[in-house]
Amino acid sequence: MPLRVTFVAAARSSPLLAERFDDDRPLDQAGWDDVQRVAHDLIPLAAAELRYCSPTPRSRVTGEALGYAPLVQLALRDCDMGRWRGLTLGEAMAREPAAVDAWLADPRATPHGGESLAAFIARVGDWLDTRPFEEGGRIVAVAEPSVIRAALVHVLKAPPSTYWNIDVRPLSTTAVTGRAGRWNLRFDGVTAQPSRT
């Protein structure tokens, strides 16, 4: 039986249109309510041998609230957005429309002075590929939706532009099985979703 890594998307701390680059805000009340609403479906993942999380407050708190006691993994941090940190996409577009267009079009572009999309995907993929392999082992990782999207691009060996076509909802789960360089995306059924869109 292959290694299984289940990603749990962190609960949201703001409505989708208010999402900010490198957002480090804690969960708001609605986020807490969402965690409580889906906890019965996600708590069993705490049985995994290894439990990790992104360093963001909402990833850490989501993992703690679900009883995972996760270890923070710096490699699972969000993409470094340089001077756009804290901005929404709309705000960055209003300030630097040509730079945002270049960033969206070229996965190697770093017009914000931070990390390129290609480098971000490679970093997350390297983390996944270096997980300790044990037949039948299980890992759970609570991460920002962007980190999970990057992991899926790596797993599928898809072009970086695929990143923009993957939607990861807060508190959803995504499982991959296999080992370094030989991952498979796995669908196990429907997980309860929070009420907020």
Secondary structure, 3 states (H helix, E strand, C coil): CCEEEEEEECCCCCCHHHCCCCCCCCCCHHHHHHHHHHHHHHHHHHHCCEEEECCCHHHHHHHHHCCCCCEECHHHCCCCCHHHCCCCHHHHHHHCHHHHHHHHHCCCCCCCCCCCHHHHHHHHHHHHHCCCCCCCCEEEEEECHHHHHHHHHHHHCCCHHHHHHCCCCCCCEEEEEEECCEEEEECCCCCCCCCCC
